[in-house]
Amino acid sequence: MGTVFKKELTPMKELARAFSAKELAPNIREHDRHPFAPLFMDTLEKAYEAGFFGVVIPEELGGAGGDLETLCVLLEEISSVDASLGAAVFTNACAQLTAGACAGVKAAGALMSGAASVREAILAFPCYLHPVIEAETLPRAELSPGGQEVLSGTVPLLSLATVATRAVVPARGAHGDDVSFFLVDLDRDEVTKSGPVLTLGFHACPAADVTLDRVPALRLCSPDKGSEAFGSVYAALLVASAAISAGIMRGSYECALAYAVQRRQGGREIARWSEVTMMLADMLIAVRSSGLALAQASRLALDGDASSMEYAASAALTVHSLACGVVSDGIQVLGGYGYMKDYGQEKRYRDAHQASAVFGSHPLKKLSLVGPAVKTASLGQGGMP
């Protein structure tokens, strides 16, 4: 079951599965209570020690030396149990990959060096906005009287802002709307954080609204390279977010199947009732189809050319959509129990819809994908309506 990846990734898959069974499964409900209960910092520390927050960093720089497929395997396995930790690993990977695209892999790896704890090692990132499409909402960068670049403005829903000490933040230039990326120290006095925002899902991957008031920042790329840098990793980031959805739907199917073969009604297991059997079959088909699409999409994204980006992004959007349908069916299989926290299906429902909101709403991502094609086709016909 799950996504079809190369056999060399089996050790990572087994490590993530064992970690999830030991550290996540027994405490899912307690972890999901955040922000009304303490955050699972001890679990984050153990995930950091296991190397989950350095999976895309080369080994010589202190990471695991994995690629996009490695990251997807990790995210899917974790998210099949608790997608909140998957979202935290994903957020940090977004920051690392974006920083690497801007300043180079060595610079991204250097951000992890010397960290004494998970708070110092991980990076916050605004996962719920598209920094190019939504550029008008970004903070502004300008020069202070001393020649230091400073940022002013608000970053909404900055993931891991209440956990990490640093963030990779997109901002507009002082004399235009070109996007660049900056490294920001979140512990400075000029940074104001809201409390954790209670989002629909991913409760244990807290996000906060962060206001910057002339905060000194380290530029990671030149003013005219930010959009290009983010575009070079955007397909990979979309695919990685879809790996979270793939894990959520797999977990939902496995939970529904286990319940259906144990729950008896009318003298037999409900799994033997045709309506339930058909629902489980549809869930399984979606899980397997998404696994194949995700595996192919990750390989296309690794190619890096323009056409592979379109296919990879399309596959990722499809997986998000399928996941929202599968978790809804997962609730229905359990009947009234599906709406209760005891069985985890309602959490998967919330997490699946939260995952589909990464980098903007689902319709926004669809329009961003087809918009350039529509424009090109219009120009090819002389701009005629």
VOGU-3710 file (C-alpha; in Angstrom, 3 decimals, decimal comma):
1> mgtvfkkelt> 0,000/0,000/0,000  1,103/3,565/-0,566  3,170/5,399/-3,115  5,421/3,382/-5,425  8,976/4,655/-4,923  12,345/3,114/-5,639  13,492/0,327/-3,305  16,472/2,336/-2,093  14,023/4,430/-0,070  12,811/1,463/1,981
11> pmkelarafs> 15,034/2,329/5,002  13,532/5,828/5,192  10,040/4,377/4,857  10,659/1,896/7,668  12,264/4,530/9,899  9,304/6,889/9,442  6,816/4,059/10,032  8,526/2,937/13,239  8,815/6,514/14,513  5,137/7,186/13,793
21> akelapnire> 3,996/4,023/15,543  6,030/4,773/18,666  5,936/8,571/18,970  2,760/9,665/17,184  0,076/6,985/17,266  -0,323/6,785/21,078  -0,706/10,574/21,443  -2,617/11,798/18,392  -5,574/13,251/20,304  -3,342/14,991/22,849
31> hdrhpfaplf> -1,149/16,510/20,140  -4,241/17,744/18,281  -5,371/19,759/21,322  -2,797/22,478/20,658  -3,053/25,479/21,093  -5,239/24,588/24,101  -2,560/22,175/25,312  1,269/22,339/25,189  2,926/21,691/21,833  4,655/18,315/21,430
41> mdtlekayea> 8,173/19,760/21,595  9,642/16,466/22,814  8,322/14,746/19,667  9,759/17,509/17,481  13,129/17,060/19,199  13,063/13,318/18,512  12,099/13,957/14,882  15,046/16,337/14,613  17,387/13,741/16,117  16,061/11,187/13,617
51> gffgvvipee> 17,100/13,525/10,778  13,604/14,347/9,513  14,279/18,096/9,432  17,414/17,710/7,324  16,218/15,159/4,795  16,868/17,415/1,752  20,225/18,710/3,029  23,378/16,977/1,652  25,167/14,581/4,006  28,384/16,597/3,947
61> lggaggdlet> 26,397/19,529/5,332  24,842/17,538/8,150  21,662/16,363/6,446  20,320/13,060/5,172  21,223/13,746/1,537  17,769/12,876/0,239  15,899/14,205/-2,776  12,237/14,982/-3,416  11,270/11,306/-3,482  12,910/10,788/-0,087
71> lcvlleeiss> 10,983/13,733/1,312  7,714/12,406/-0,152  8,234/8,952/1,376  8,870/10,538/4,761  5,864/12,864/4,547  3,464/10,161/3,405  4,431/7,718/6,147  4,251/10,330/8,911  0,994/11,835/7,642  -0,747/8,466/7,488
81> vdaslgaavf> -0,595/8,613/11,300  -0,472/12,335/12,193  -0,268/14,948/9,456  0,670/17,715/11,899  4,248/16,463/12,139  4,210/15,977/8,363  3,223/19,633/8,004  6,080/20,709/10,295  8,635/18,714/8,283  7,134/20,102/5,076
91> tnacaqltag> 7,282/23,708/6,316  10,947/23,404/7,169  11,693/21,733/3,808  9,906/24,590/2,009  12,213/27,076/3,713  15,338/25,003/3,038  14,553/24,336/-0,638  13,608/27,966/-1,265  16,781/29,185/0,477  18,788/26,681/-1,571
101> acagvkaaga> 17,231/27,928/-4,809  18,059/31,502/-3,801  21,524/31,242/-2,274  22,702/27,732/-3,099  22,571/24,377/-1,350  25,582/25,112/0,849  23,948/28,276/2,168  20,753/26,356/2,950  22,756/23,666/4,736  24,614/26,272/6,744
111> lmsgaasvre> 21,302/27,355/8,277  21,219/24,067/10,183  24,821/24,048/11,342  25,550/24,663/14,999  21,938/24,155/16,101  21,657/22,929/19,670  17,914/22,218/19,561  15,060/21,767/17,136  13,986/25,398/17,689  17,348/26,610/16,404
121> ailafpcylh> 17,448/24,117/13,532  14,047/24,445/11,904  12,808/27,366/9,829  9,380/28,971/9,661  7,825/29,615/6,245  4,545/31,141/4,972  3,127/27,952/3,439  -0,394/29,268/2,980  0,366/31,981/0,446  1,910/32,038/-3,010
131> pvieaetlpr> 4,687/34,636/-2,766  4,564/35,495/-6,479  0,819/35,566/-7,139  0,091/37,311/-3,830  3,082/39,653/-3,960  1,009/42,737/-3,132  0,354/41,350/0,360  4,015/40,805/1,231  6,168/42,946/3,551  8,351/45,679/2,045
141> aelspggqev> 12,138/45,702/2,067  14,016/48,990/2,386  17,383/50,346/3,472  17,823/51,726/6,964  19,879/54,923/7,473  22,818/52,673/8,313  22,558/50,788/5,015  21,033/47,627/6,548  18,057/46,082/4,760  14,951/45,988/6,951
151> lsgtvpllsl> 11,494/44,492/6,452  8,151/46,029/7,401  4,721/44,516/7,048  2,683/41,490/8,081  3,208/37,835/7,200  -0,100/36,029/7,778  -0,153/32,412/8,932  3,601/31,970/9,155  3,926/28,238/9,813  6,085/27,264/12,805
161> atvatravvp> 6,423/30,925/13,785  5,764/30,105/17,438  8,369/27,327/17,405  11,301/28,363/15,196  13,759/31,132/15,995  14,225/32,044/12,313  12,098/32,257/9,195  12,552/32,473/5,434  10,247/35,316/4,426  9,333/36,696/0,970
171> argahgddvs> 9,215/40,478/0,595  8,814/43,106/-2,105  11,604/45,448/-3,063  11,734/49,077/-2,034  11,344/50,346/-5,606  9,087/47,767/-7,205  7,161/44,575/-6,762  9,984/42,141/-7,492  9,947/39,400/-4,872  13,006/38,396/-2,910
181> fflvdldrde> 13,533/36,112/0,090  15,112/37,029/3,421  16,251/35,250/6,556  14,612/36,840/9,598  15,378/36,413/13,307  11,952/35,901/14,906  13,218/36,584/18,436  14,007/40,251/17,770  12,087/43,005/19,575  10,893/44,402/16,235
191> vtksgpvltl> 8,951/41,176/15,567  5,439/40,845/16,961  3,725/37,454/16,885  0,092/36,674/17,450  -0,831/33,609/19,427  -1,158/30,361/17,485  -3,994/30,697/14,976  -6,511/27,883/15,352  -6,629/26,588/11,787  -8,912/23,849/10,472
201> gfhacpaadv> -6,190/21,193/10,609  -2,497/20,703/11,423  -3,075/21,899/14,997  0,358/20,686/16,120  2,059/22,622/13,317  1,136/26,068/14,649  0,966/29,136/12,473  0,867/32,739/13,650  0,406/36,175/12,125  3,765/37,951/12,336
211> tldrvpalrl> 4,237/41,724/12,087  7,644/43,091/11,133  8,549/46,663/12,077  11,783/47,549/10,299  13,330/44,209/11,175  16,938/43,704/9,987  17,038/40,785/7,539  19,592/38,863/5,519  18,822/38,840/1,804  19,061/35,380/0,231
221> cspdkgseaf> 18,771/36,413/-3,432  18,908/39,515/-5,602  15,691/41,521/-6,092  15,044/40,208/-9,589  15,644/36,531/-8,803  13,068/35,747/-6,113  10,230/34,779/-8,442  12,565/32,691/-10,567  14,042/30,944/-7,521  10,656/30,069/-6,070
231> gsvyaallva> 9,410/28,960/-9,480  12,316/26,537/-9,769  11,172/24,637/-6,658  7,428/25,304/-6,756  6,523/22,033/-8,491  8,596/20,066/-5,991  6,927/21,833/-3,081  3,464/21,130/-4,499  4,321/17,464/-4,914  5,649/17,322/-1,354
241> saaisagimr> 2,420/18,850/-0,050  0,491/16,209/-2,003  2,514/13,516/-0,226  0,891/14,722/2,995  -2,546/14,302/1,397  -1,590/10,846/0,114  -0,642/9,806/3,626  -3,841/11,211/5,106  -6,064/9,337/2,661  -4,131/6,100/3,167
251> gsyecalaya> -4,575/6,414/6,909  -8,280/7,086/6,424  -8,729/4,008/4,229  -6,840/1,728/6,616  -8,886/2,998/9,558  -12,166/2,514/7,661  -11,201/-0,992/6,554  -10,171/-2,053/10,058  -13,444/-0,765/11,473  -15,587/-2,328/8,725
261> vqrrqggrei> -14,202/-5,848/9,203  -14,790/-5,690/12,962  -18,132/-3,909/13,159  -21,056/-6,343/12,844  -24,584/-5,403/11,886  -27,398/-7,601/10,618  -25,476/-10,723/11,530  -22,323/-9,976/9,532  -19,425/-7,550/9,266  -20,431/-4,283/7,626
271> arwsevtmml> -17,519/-4,747/5,197  -19,719/-7,444/3,602  -22,573/-5,046/2,923  -22,425/-4,029/-0,741  -22,707/-0,284/-0,075  -19,787/-0,328/2,345  -17,769/-2,661/0,126  -18,189/-0,291/-2,814  -17,201/2,701/-0,693  -14,065/0,934/0,510
281> admliavrss> -13,231/-0,040/-3,085  -13,530/3,581/-4,215  -11,267/4,659/-1,371  -8,676/2,026/-2,262  -8,722/3,006/-5,940  -8,132/6,649/-5,001  -5,268/5,682/-2,673  -3,539/3,554/-5,295  -4,117/6,051/-8,121  -2,765/8,876/-5,991
291> glalaqasrl> 0,286/6,808/-5,085  1,110/6,218/-8,745  0,476/9,865/-9,656  2,620/11,096/-6,791  5,534/8,814/-7,660  5,500/9,934/-11,290  4,994/13,584/-10,351  8,015/13,578/-8,054  10,198/12,196/-10,845  8,903/14,789/-13,292
301> aldgdassme> 9,511/17,576/-10,781  13,107/16,391/-10,372  13,588/16,941/-14,135  12,979/20,646/-13,633  11,812/21,648/-17,134  8,692/23,740/-17,722  6,445/20,964/-19,028  7,288/18,633/-16,145  6,278/21,414/-13,730  2,789/21,541/-15,281
311> yaasaaltvh> 2,320/17,779/-15,048  3,703/17,595/-11,520  1,501/20,436/-10,309  -1,561/18,928/-11,995  -0,942/15,577/-10,311  -0,469/17,271/-6,951  -3,756/19,173/-7,286  -5,511/15,928/-8,210  -4,153/14,147/-5,139  -5,379/16,971/-2,896
321> slacgvvsdg> -8,869/16,716/-4,407  -8,989/12,935/-4,093  -7,870/13,109/-0,472  -10,755/15,403/0,465  -13,183/12,894/-1,037  -11,556/9,843/0,542  -11,575/11,253/4,082  -15,249/12,136/3,690  -15,991/8,512/2,749  -13,828/7,409/5,659
331> iqvlggygym> -16,149/9,243/8,016  -19,223/7,695/6,402  -17,927/4,135/6,809  -17,725/4,666/10,559  -21,183/6,219/10,714  -21,700/8,364/13,804  -18,331/7,299/15,196  -16,671/8,953/12,201  -17,515/12,389/13,601  -15,919/11,629/16,963
341> kdygqekryr> -12,297/12,305/17,846  -11,790/8,775/19,183  -11,278/7,199/15,770  -9,278/9,970/14,078  -11,369/10,263/10,932  -12,639/13,756/11,694  -9,042/14,887/12,241  -8,034/13,433/8,879  -10,938/15,304/7,296  -9,693/18,592/8,763
351> dahqasavfg> -6,066/17,879/7,891  -6,882/16,948/4,278  -8,684/20,222/3,680  -5,875/22,124/5,412  -3,317/20,462/3,117  -5,255/21,555/0,038  -4,884/25,195/1,163  -1,072/25,149/0,954  0,217/27,956/-1,330  -3,255/29,453/-1,611
361> shplkklslv> -6,738/28,161/-2,209  -7,319/25,202/-4,504  -9,035/27,332/-7,218  -6,185/29,859/-7,076  -3,606/27,154/-7,763  -5,680/25,797/-10,639  -5,935/29,237/-12,230  -2,213/29,876/-11,782  -1,526/26,634/-13,631  -3,756/27,255/-16,648
371> gpavktaslg> -3,399/31,063/-16,818  -0,120/31,134/-18,802  -1,499/28,572/-21,265  -4,636/30,648/-21,850  -2,556/33,777/-22,390  -0,249/32,013/-24,858  -3,186/30,564/-26,790  -4,844/33,993/-26,980  -1,683/35,603/-28,314  -1,336/32,822/-30,862
381> qggmp> -4,749/33,757/-32,253  -3,971/37,421/-32,474  -5,504/38,249/-29,118  -9,043/37,587/-30,405  -11,649/36,801/-27,738
//
